[in-house]
Amino acid sequence: MKKLIIICISVISLMIISCEGTKTAEEYFTAAEVERNAKNIKASLECLDNLINHYPEHLLSPQAQYLMGDIYMNDLRDFDNAISSYTKVVENFSGSSHASKALFMIGYFYANPTYGETDLEKASSYYNLFLEKFPDHELTPSVQFEIDNLGRDINEIPVLKHIAS
């Protein structure tokens, strides 16, 4: 029993220190993915945060910030922090390819009751900002579809009616 406790403490210690100290941006990102896959979500977020703080200009920083939003959304179901993380992508990494996806996700959160209370005015605002900033983006048709159907029940949208049946 004593050996088991020592092993557990050793493993936990390794997880805690895995994102401490200064590593390269790539090492932080890889460690974040490893921790996420091991369901050590707090450690994964810490690695991503360290990457962004230590290497704010690195090409991996926008991806790390976007991944934080994804983790909050999918792993923790913490939609307020997901929106906050996606907003940081838009604000701090506006020139990155992740900014468009983050802007879409913010609109999507506000448009869909799955993620909390809908706010169709905010959803419309973010979707329209997306169209303004990224008129030729591959997500533009999806954004336009969302705008055209904001507030409508799935049964009211002919293209999606078969899904609800």
C-alpha positions in Angstrom: 0.0 0.0 0.0 2.9 2.3 0.9 4.5 1.7 -2.5 1.2 2.5 -4.3 0.9 5.8 -2.5 4.5 6.7 -3.4 3.9 5.8 -7.0 0.7 7.8 -7.1 2.4 10.8 -5.6 5.3 10.5 -8.1 2.9 10.3 -11.1 0.9 13.4 -9.8 4.2 15.3 -9.2 5.3 14.5 -12.8 2.0 15.8 -14.1 2.2 18.9 -12.1 5.7 19.8 -13.2 5.2 18.7 -16.8 4.1 22.3 -17.7 6.2 24.2 -15.2 9.5 25.8 -16.2 10.2 27.3 -19.6 9.9 25.0 -22.5 9.8 25.7 -26.2 6.4 26.5 -27.7 6.3 23.1 -29.4 7.0 21.3 -26.1 4.2 23.2 -24.3 1.8 22.4 -27.1 2.8 18.7 -27.2 2.5 18.5 -23.5 -0.9 20.1 -23.6 -2.1 17.5 -26.1 -0.6 14.6 -24.1 -2.3 15.9 -20.9 -5.6 16.4 -22.7 -5.5 12.9 -24.1 -4.8 11.6 -20.5 -7.8 13.5 -19.3 -5.6 15.8 -17.2 -7.5 18.9 -18.4 -6.2 21.3 -15.8 -2.6 20.5 -16.8 -3.4 20.8 -20.5 -4.9 24.2 -20.0 -1.9 25.2 -17.9 0.5 24.1 -20.7 -1.5 26.1 -23.3 -1.6 29.2 -21.0 2.2 28.9 -20.5 2.8 28.7 -24.3 0.7 31.8 -24.9 2.3 33.7 -22.0 5.9 32.8 -22.9 5.5 32.9 -26.7 2.7 35.4 -27.5 4.1 36.0 -31.0 4.7 32.3 -31.9 2.7 30.7 -34.7 1.3 28.1 -32.2 -0.1 30.8 -29.8 -3.4 31.4 -31.8 -3.8 27.6 -32.1 -3.2 27.2 -28.4 -5.7 29.9 -27.5 -8.3 28.3 -29.8 -7.6 24.9 -28.3 -8.3 26.3 -24.9 -11.8 27.3 -26.1 -12.3 23.8 -27.5 -11.2 22.3 -24.2 -13.6 24.5 -22.2 -16.4 23.7 -24.7 -16.0 20.0 -25.2 -14.1 18.7 -22.2 -15.4 20.9 -19.4 -18.7 22.1 -20.8 -17.7 25.6 -19.4 -19.3 27.8 -22.1 -18.4 31.1 -20.5 -14.7 30.3 -20.5 -15.0 28.8 -24.0 -16.5 32.1 -25.3 -13.8 34.0 -23.4 -11.1 31.9 -25.0 -12.5 32.3 -28.4 -12.8 36.0 -27.9 -9.1 36.2 -27.0 -8.3 34.5 -30.3 -10.3 37.2 -32.2 -8.8 40.0 -30.2 -5.2 38.9 -29.8 -4.6 36.9 -33.0 -6.9 38.6 -35.5 -4.5 37.8 -38.4 -4.5 34.1 -37.8 -6.6 31.4 -39.5 -8.0 30.6 -36.1 -9.6 34.0 -35.7 -12.3 33.2 -38.3 -13.2 29.9 -36.7 -13.3 31.5 -33.2 -15.6 34.2 -34.4 -17.9 31.6 -35.9 -17.9 29.6 -32.7 -18.9 32.7 -30.6 -21.8 33.3 -32.9 -22.7 29.7 -32.8 -22.7 29.7 -29.0 -25.1 32.6 -28.8 -27.4 31.1 -31.5 -27.8 27.6 -30.0 -29.6 26.8 -26.7 -27.4 23.7 -26.3 -24.8 26.0 -24.9 -26.9 28.0 -22.5 -29.4 30.8 -23.1 -29.6 32.0 -26.7 -28.9 35.6 -27.5 -30.0 36.0 -31.1 -28.9 39.7 -31.2 -25.4 38.8 -30.1 -25.3 35.8 -32.5 -26.4 38.0 -35.4 -23.8 40.6 -34.4 -20.9 38.0 -34.4 -22.1 36.3 -37.6 -22.3 39.6 -39.4 -18.9 40.6 -38.1 -17.6 37.3 -39.5 -19.2 38.1 -42.9 -17.6 41.5 -42.9 -14.1 40.3 -42.0 -14.1 37.0 -43.9 -16.5 37.3 -46.9 -14.7 34.6 -48.9 -14.0 32.1 -46.1 -15.1 28.5 -46.4 -17.5 28.9 -43.4 -19.3 31.9 -45.1 -22.1 29.7 -46.4 -22.6 28.2 -43.0 -22.6 31.6 -41.3 -25.2 32.8 -43.9 -27.3 29.7 -43.2 -27.1 30.4 -39.5 -28.2 34.1 -40.0 -31.1 33.1 -42.3 -32.4 30.6 -39.7 -31.7 32.4 -36.4 -34.4 31.7 -33.8 -36.2 29.1 -36.0 -37.0 25.7 -34.7 -35.4 22.8 -36.6 -38.8 21.7 -37.8 -39.2 25.2 -39.5 -36.1 24.7 -41.6 -36.9 22.5 -44.6 -33.4 21.3 -45.1 -33.1 20.1 -41.5 -36.6 18.9 -41.0 -35.6 15.3 -41.5 -33.2 15.4 -38.6 -36.0 16.1 -36.1 -38.2 13.4 -37.5 
